[in-house]
């Protein structure tokens, strides 16, 4: 899993097979300090994420292990919305 920030949405009027009805979001990759990696990916939204949410993204075959993405041609899936991040006594993020 990796951290990301929702920065946009993809509207696709034509989709194939089981991708119909799935919401696609643009996610900016974040490192462990929640700083931008400069890379963006398109991800299937399985948790109703909103713009600017910090999210957890699964990639590759793990992206196809949710109820919504099973059997779907998806390489990335948003599987969680981050509420807080801390290491030791230091809280680096709170929603």
C-alpha positions in Angstrom: 0.0 0.0 0.0 1.1 3.6 -0.5 -0.1 7.0 0.5 -1.8 9.3 -1.9 -3.9 12.5 -2.1 -7.0 12.7 -4.3 -6.5 15.6 -6.8 -9.1 14.9 -9.4 -11.6 12.7 -11.1 -11.8 10.9 -14.4 -15.0 10.9 -16.4 -15.2 8.1 -18.9 -18.4 7.8 -20.8 -17.4 4.4 -22.3 -16.0 1.7 -20.1 -15.7 -2.0 -20.7 -17.1 -4.9 -18.7 -17.1 -4.7 -14.9 -15.6 -1.2 -14.9 -19.0 0.3 -15.7 -20.3 2.2 -12.6 -16.9 2.4 -10.9 -15.6 5.9 -9.9 -12.1 6.7 -11.1 -10.0 9.3 -9.2 -6.6 10.8 -9.9 -4.3 10.3 -7.0 -1.0 12.1 -6.4 1.6 9.8 -4.9 2.9 10.7 -1.4 6.0 9.5 0.4 6.1 8.4 4.1 6.3 12.1 5.1 3.2 12.8 3.1 5.2 14.9 0.6 4.4 14.6 -3.1 6.4 12.1 -5.2 5.6 14.0 -8.3 3.7 11.0 -9.8 0.0 10.6 -10.3 -2.1 7.4 -10.9 -5.7 6.7 -11.8 -7.4 4.6 -9.1 -10.7 2.9 -8.6 -12.5 4.5 -5.6 -13.8 1.8 -3.3 -14.3 4.1 -0.2 -16.1 7.2 -1.5 -13.0 9.4 -1.2 -13.2 13.2 -1.7 -10.9 15.8 -3.2 -7.9 16.4 -1.0 -8.4 13.3 1.1 -5.2 11.4 2.0 -5.8 7.8 1.0 -4.3 4.3 1.0 -3.8 2.8 -2.5 -3.2 -0.8 -3.3 -1.6 -1.7 -6.7 -1.3 -4.6 -9.0 -3.2 -7.8 -8.1 -4.0 -6.5 -4.6 -6.1 -3.8 -6.3 -8.4 -6.5 -7.5 -9.1 -8.0 -4.1 -11.9 -5.7 -2.9 -15.6 -6.5 -3.3 -16.0 -3.8 -6.0 -12.8 -4.6 -8.0 -12.9 -8.4 -8.0 -12.5 -9.5 -11.6 -12.1 -5.9 -12.8 -9.3 -4.6 -15.1 -7.8 -2.3 -12.4 -4.2 -1.8 -11.5 -4.9 0.7 -8.6 -7.6 0.8 -5.9 -8.2 3.3 -3.1 -8.9 1.1 -0.1 -8.8 3.5 2.8 -9.2 7.2 3.8 -6.4 8.2 6.3 -7.6 9.8 9.6 -4.1 10.2 11.1 -0.5 9.2 10.8 2.0 9.0 13.7 5.4 7.5 14.4 6.3 7.2 18.0 5.0 10.2 19.8 5.1 12.4 16.7 1.8 12.9 14.9 2.6 13.9 11.3 -1.0 14.1 10.0 -4.5 14.4 11.4 -7.5 14.8 9.2 
